[in-house]
Amino acid sequence: MFLRLSVFTIFGLGLLATTACAQDSATRQLPTRWDLQTCLDYAKKNNIQLNSLRLTARTAQQNYLLSRAQREPNLQAGAGLTYTHSKNANPVVGGFQTQSSFSNSLSLSSGMTLYNGGYISNDIKQKNLEIESANLNILQTENDITLSITQAYLAILLAKENVVYVQDLVTTSMAQVDQGRKQYEAGSIARNAYIELQAQMATDKYNFVTAQNAVRTNKITLKQLLQLSITDSFDIVTPDTVMSKEAVPALDQVVATALRDRPEIKNGELGIEISRYDLLKARAAYLPILTASANLSSGYSNNQHDDYFKQLDNNFFQQAGLSLSIPIFNRRVAKTNVENAKIEIEQSQLNLKNVQTSLALTIEQAYINVVNAQGQYDAAVEGLRANQESFRIAGEQLKVGAANIVDYLQQKTQYTQAFQVYIQAKYNAALSIRIYDFYMGIAVKL
């Protein structure tokens, strides 16, 4: 069933320990009652997995800026200060003579790549595509979270509606037990019939507690998906109505739209383009590299007679040059990189084909789920209507003594089962059509 969340779904979307995501509720100003859109907006803004992917996108942006900067020249400045002290033998007067000297050097150098086979240009284009890919990863994860939160939200609505229904059964059972007690005391019914009414009331109370626990459990599931702390109060808004029957778009139309617009498809296409730039960059190793360089330097020494600035002027050195590096043999490094890049392109193409096939099959399954769910919903409505009327008639017959307790309780069990089938079918139909429409690009709304 759609509304039974698997452990994999919950934990696969970044379910973390509650204490790890606990924050100061006073600073977050969280609502106490959440509608579906509020849940989705909050998750898109605060989900840890999404925020981690946003950091990855920021890293990709920095890598792009770094790649662009490789076109620019570098500039380095240097300065040196040297003091020398030595003792040298003096052949004239004998003994040793102490000598000390001081020198200073200054330099400024720059280098720039003029041509490298298009490596820098292709790297810039590749890094720009990696930014797009990182952003598409964010959108893809947002889509996964949207479906999981919608599933959890509808599970709470189902559980809440079941609570209201079971509570009505408890109220009815209590009234029947009270009426049965009076009839038993008046001798109108046997003791075993009265006991059966009491047993049914106990069963209804048990089911009521179970239904309440299902609401609490499903709320915890949604809180965990939203990564709220245990101290945050939480309840959802119950809409007036939940539409379960809607027009179902044609399967081929939805598949065509999804294969054109879904982020996982665009990401697969980008993967191929990124791999192709790896190939272009690898081929650049076969081509020569032309670089330009320039250097300015000067120095001073106290062993010379001119003053400091005069020496800097006299020793001023300028140099500019071009350097051409031509690859001849690199022990198969370039060829291996080129062949690996070709393999990477083929792998990216296979990945895209796999994503396309998987997405098409998923949408087809979603279509089948919609058709089945709406058919089950129609049948459940008819079954509920028939069992509701039969239960009503059995209740009237019991009041006037035209039916026994066993027949009445049997009819009540059938009505209970019919209602539970109905609400399950109702929310399955509501969820399945929203999942199917979501692949069409239609936003999820109740």
C-alpha positions in Angstrom: 0.0 0.0 0.0 1.1 3.6 -0.8 0.3 4.8 2.7 2.6 2.3 4.5 6.0 4.1 4.6 8.9 1.7 4.3 12.0 2.0 6.5 14.1 2.6 3.4 12.0 5.6 2.3 12.2 7.3 5.7 15.9 6.7 6.3 16.9 7.2 2.7 15.8 10.8 2.8 18.1 11.9 5.5 16.4 10.7 8.6 18.8 11.7 11.4 18.7 11.3 15.2 16.3 13.8 16.7 18.9 15.2 19.0 21.2 16.0 16.0 18.6 18.2 14.4 17.2 19.8 17.6 17.1 23.6 17.5 15.9 26.4 19.6 12.2 26.5 18.9 11.9 30.1 20.1 14.2 31.3 17.3 12.5 29.2 14.6 8.9 30.3 15.2 7.5 27.0 14.1 3.7 26.7 13.5 1.7 24.4 15.7 -0.5 23.2 12.9 0.9 22.4 9.5 -0.8 22.2 6.2 0.8 20.2 3.4 2.3 23.2 1.7 3.9 24.4 4.9 5.5 21.0 5.4 6.9 21.0 1.9 8.2 24.6 2.1 9.8 23.9 5.5 11.5 20.7 4.3 12.9 22.4 1.1 14.4 25.1 3.3 15.7 23.2 6.3 16.2 19.6 5.2 19.8 18.6 6.0 20.3 16.5 2.9 19.1 19.4 0.7 21.3 21.9 2.5 24.3 19.6 2.1 23.6 19.5 -1.7 23.4 23.2 -1.7 26.9 23.4 -0.2 28.0 21.0 -3.0 26.6 23.4 -5.5 28.5 26.3 -3.9 31.6 24.2 -4.1 31.0 23.7 -7.8 30.6 27.4 -8.2 33.9 28.0 -6.6 35.6 25.4 -8.9 34.1 27.3 -11.9 35.5 30.6 -10.7 38.9 28.9 -10.2 38.8 27.5 -13.7 38.1 30.9 -15.2 40.9 32.4 -13.3 43.4 30.1 -15.1 43.2 32.4 -18.1 44.6 35.2 -16.1 48.3 35.9 -15.5 49.8 35.3 -12.1 51.9 37.8 -10.2 54.5 37.1 -7.6 56.7 39.4 -5.6 59.9 38.4 -3.8 62.3 40.1 -1.4 65.5 38.8 0.2 67.8 40.1 2.9 71.2 38.5 3.5 73.9 39.1 6.1 77.3 37.3 5.7 80.0 37.2 8.4 83.3 35.3 7.7 87.0 35.0 8.8 89.5 34.7 6.0 93.3 34.1 6.2 95.4 37.3 5.4 98.7 36.2 3.6 100.2 39.7 4.0 100.1 40.3 7.7 99.3 36.8 8.8 96.4 35.7 10.9 92.7 36.1 10.0 90.7 39.0 8.8 87.0 39.3 9.7 84.6 40.4 7.0 80.9 41.2 7.0 78.6 42.0 4.2 74.9 42.9 3.7 72.8 42.4 0.6 69.2 42.9 -0.4 67.3 41.6 -3.5 63.8 42.5 -4.9 61.9 40.7 -7.7 58.5 40.7 -9.4 57.5 37.9 -11.8 54.5 36.9 -13.8 53.4 34.1 -16.1 50.5 33.3 -18.3 49.3 30.4 -20.5 48.6 31.6 -24.0 47.7 28.3 -25.6 47.2 24.8 -24.2 45.1 23.0 -26.7 41.8 24.4 -25.4 42.2 22.7 -22.0 41.3 25.8 -20.0 38.3 26.8 -22.2 36.9 23.2 -22.1 37.5 23.0 -18.3 35.5 26.3 -17.8 32.6 24.9 -19.9 32.7 21.6 -17.9 32.7 23.4 -14.6 29.7 25.4 -15.6 27.8 22.2 -16.5 28.8 20.8 -13.1 27.1 23.7 -11.4 23.9 22.9 -13.4 24.2 19.3 -12.4 24.6 20.1 -8.7 21.4 22.3 -8.9 19.5 19.5 -10.7 20.6 17.1 -7.8 18.9 19.5 -5.5 15.7 19.5 -7.5 15.7 15.7 -7.8 16.0 15.4 -4.0 13.3 18.0 -3.5 11.0 15.8 -5.6 11.7 12.7 -3.6 11.1 14.6 -0.3 7.9 16.0 -1.7 6.5 12.6 -2.5 7.5 11.1 0.9 6.0 14.0 2.8 2.8 13.9 0.8 2.6 10.1 1.5 3.2 10.7 5.3 0.7 13.6 5.4 -2.1 11.5 3.8 -1.3 8.7 6.2 -2.1 11.0 9.1 -5.4 12.1 7.5 -6.4 8.5 7.0 -5.6 7.6 10.6 -7.5 10.7 11.8 -10.6 9.8 9.8 -10.4 6.3 11.2 -10.3 7.7 14.7 -13.5 9.7 14.2 -15.2 6.7 12.7 -14.1 4.3 15.5 -15.1 6.9 18.1 -18.6 6.9 16.7 -18.6 3.1 17.0 -17.6 3.4 20.6 -20.4 5.9 21.3 -22.9 3.6 19.5 -21.6 0.5 21.4 -22.0 2.3 24.8 -25.5 3.3 24.0 -26.3 -0.3 22.9 -24.8 -1.7 26.1 -26.9 0.7 28.2 -30.0 -0.3 26.2 -29.1 -4.0 26.5 -28.7 -3.7 30.2 -32.2 -2.3 30.5 -33.6 -5.0 28.3 -31.7 -7.7 30.3 -33.0 -6.3 33.6 -36.5 -6.3 32.1 -36.1 -9.9 30.9 -36.3 -9.0 27.2 -32.9 -10.5 26.2 -30.8 -13.3 27.6 -27.6 -12.7 29.6 -25.3 -14.0 26.8 -26.8 -11.4 24.4 -26.0 -8.7 26.9 -22.5 -10.0 27.4 -21.9 -10.0 23.6 -22.8 -6.3 23.5 -20.3 -5.7 26.3 -17.6 -7.6 24.5 -18.3 -5.6 21.3 -18.0 -2.4 23.2 -14.6 -3.5 24.6 -13.4 -4.4 21.1 -14.5 -1.0 19.8 -12.6 0.7 22.7 -9.5 -1.3 21.9 -9.8 -0.3 18.2 -10.2 3.3 19.2 -7.0 3.2 21.2 -5.2 1.5 18.3 -6.5 4.2 15.9 -5.3 7.0 18.2 -1.9 5.3 18.4 -1.8 5.1 14.6 -2.3 8.9 14.4 0.6 9.5 16.9 2.9 7.1 15.0 2.2 8.7 11.6 2.8 12.1 13.1 6.2 11.0 14.4 7.0 9.7 10.9 6.2 13.1 9.4 8.1 14.9 12.1 11.2 12.8 11.3 10.9 13.5 7.6 10.7 17.2 8.5 13.6 16.7 11.0 11.8 18.4 13.9 12.9 17.9 17.4 10.9 16.0 20.1 10.3 19.3 21.9 8.4 20.8 18.9 4.6 20.6 19.2 3.2 19.2 15.9 -0.2 18.7 14.3 -1.5 18.9 10.8 -4.4 20.8 9.3 -7.3 18.6 8.2 -8.7 19.8 4.9 -12.5 20.0 4.4 -12.3 17.5 1.6 -9.7 15.3 -0.1 -10.3 14.8 -3.8 -9.8 11.1 -4.7 -11.3 11.1 -8.2 -9.7 13.2 -10.9 -9.1 13.0 -14.6 -6.1 10.7 -15.4 -3.8 12.1 -18.1 -2.8 9.8 -20.9 0.3 7.6 -20.1 2.2 8.5 -23.2 1.7 12.2 -22.5 3.0 11.9 -19.0 6.0 9.8 -20.0 6.9 12.3 -22.8 6.7 15.2 -20.4 8.8 13.5 -17.7 11.5 12.4 -20.1 11.8 16.0 -21.3 11.5 17.9 -18.0 12.4 15.7 -15.0 15.7 16.8 -13.3 17.1 13.2 -13.3 16.8 13.1 -17.1 18.4 16.5 -17.6 21.2 15.5 -15.1 21.8 12.3 -17.2 22.1 14.4 -20.3 24.5 16.8 -18.6 26.6 13.8 -17.5 27.2 12.9 -21.1 28.2 16.5 -21.9 30.5 16.6 -18.9 32.2 13.4 -20.0 32.7 14.8 -23.5 34.6 17.7 -22.1 36.8 15.3 -20.2 37.6 13.8 -23.7 38.5 17.2 -25.1 40.7 18.0 -22.1 42.4 14.6 -22.4 43.2 15.3 -26.1 44.8 18.6 -25.2 47.7 16.6 -23.9 48.7 15.9 -27.5 49.0 19.6 -28.4 51.8 22.1 -27.5 51.6 24.5 -24.7 52.6 28.1 -25.2 53.3 30.3 -22.1 54.6 33.8 -21.6 56.7 35.0 -18.7 58.1 38.3 -17.4 60.5 39.1 -14.6 61.8 42.3 -12.9 64.5 42.2 -10.3 67.2 44.4 -8.6 69.5 44.2 -5.7 71.8 46.0 -3.3 75.1 45.1 -1.6 77.1 47.1 0.9 80.3 45.9 -0.8 79.5 48.4 -3.6 80.2 52.1 -3.2 76.9 53.5 -4.6 74.0 54.3 -2.3 71.0 52.0 -1.9 68.7 53.5 -4.5 71.5 54.1 -7.0 72.4 50.4 -6.8 68.7 49.4 -7.3 68.7 51.5 -10.5 72.0 50.2 -11.7 71.1 46.6 -11.0 67.5 46.8 -12.4 67.0 43.6 -14.5 64.1 43.0 -16.9 63.2 39.8 -18.7 60.3 38.7 -20.9 60.0 35.5 -22.9 57.8 32.8 -24.5 58.1 29.2 -23.8 56.8 26.4 -26.1 56.4 22.9 -24.8 55.8 20.2 -27.4 54.8 16.7 -26.1 56.6 13.9 -28.0 56.4 10.9 -25.7 54.7 10.6 -22.3 54.6 6.8 -21.8 51.0 6.4 -23.0 49.6 8.8 -20.3 47.7 10.9 -22.9 46.4 8.0 -24.9 45.1 6.2 -21.7 43.4 9.4 -20.5 41.7 9.7 -24.0 40.5 6.1 -24.0 39.2 6.4 -20.4 37.3 9.5 -21.4 35.7 7.7 -24.3 34.7 4.9 -21.9 33.3 7.5 -19.5 31.1 8.9 -22.3 29.7 5.4 -23.1 29.1 4.9 -19.4 27.2 8.2 -19.1 25.1 7.3 -22.1 24.2 4.0 -20.5 23.4 5.8 -17.2 21.0 8.1 -19.1 19.4 5.2 -20.8 18.9 3.4 -17.5 17.4 6.5 -15.9 15.0 6.9 -18.9 13.9 3.3 -18.8 13.5 3.3 -15.0 11.5 6.5 -15.1 9.2 5.3 -17.8 8.6 2.1 -15.9 8.0 4.0 -12.7 5.4 6.3 -14.5 3.7 3.3 -16.0 3.4 1.7 -12.6 2.1 5.0 -11.2 -0.5 5.0 -14.0 -1.6 1.4 -13.2 -1.8 2.4 -9.5 -4.1 5.3 -10.4 -6.4 3.2 -12.5 -6.5 0.4 -9.9 -6.9 2.8 -7.0 -9.8 4.7 -8.6 -11.5 1.4 -9.5 -11.1 0.2 -6.0 -12.4 3.5 -4.7 -15.5 3.2 -6.8 -16.1 -0.3 -5.6 -15.4 0.7 -2.0 -18.0 3.5 -2.2 -20.7 1.1 -3.4 -19.7 -1.5 -0.8 -19.8 1.1 2.0 -23.2 2.4 0.8 -24.7 -1.1 0.8 -23.3 -2.2 4.1 -24.2 1.1 5.8 -27.8 0.6 4.8 -27.8 -3.0 5.9 -26.2 -2.0 9.3 -28.8 0.7 9.7 -31.7 -1.7 9.1 -30.1 -4.3 11.5 -30.0 -1.6 14.2 -33.6 -0.7 13.7 -34.6 -4.4 13.8 -32.6 -4.9 16.9 -34.5 -2.1 18.7 -37.9 -3.7 17.9 -36.7 -7.2 18.6 -36.9 -8.3 15.0 -33.2 -9.4 14.9 -31.0 -11.1 17.4 -27.6 -9.8 18.7 -25.5 -12.2 16.7 -27.0 -11.1 13.4 -26.6 -7.5 14.4 -23.0 -7.8 15.4 -22.2 -9.7 12.2 -23.7 -6.9 10.2 -21.7 -4.3 12.3 -18.5 -6.2 11.6 -19.2 -6.2 7.8 -19.9 -2.4 8.0 -16.7 -1.8 9.9 -14.7 -3.7 7.4 -16.4 -1.9 4.5 -15.7 1.5 6.0 -12.0 0.7 6.6 -11.7 -0.5 3.0 -13.4 2.7 1.9 -11.1 5.1 3.7 -8.0 3.1 2.7 -9.2 3.2 -0.9 -10.0 6.9 -0.6 -6.6 7.9 0.4 -4.8 5.5 -1.9 -6.7 7.0 -4.8 -5.9 10.5 -3.6 -2.2 9.7 -3.2 -1.8 7.7 -6.5 -3.3 10.5 -8.6 -1.0 13.1 -7.0 2.1 11.0 -7.6 1.1 10.4 -11.2 0.3 14.1 -11.8 3.6 15.0 -10.1 5.5 13.2 -12.9 3.6 15.5 -15.3 5.0 18.5 -13.5 1.8 19.3 -11.6 2.5 20.6 -8.0 1.2 18.5 -5.2 -2.0 19.9 -3.6 -4.8 18.5 -1.5 
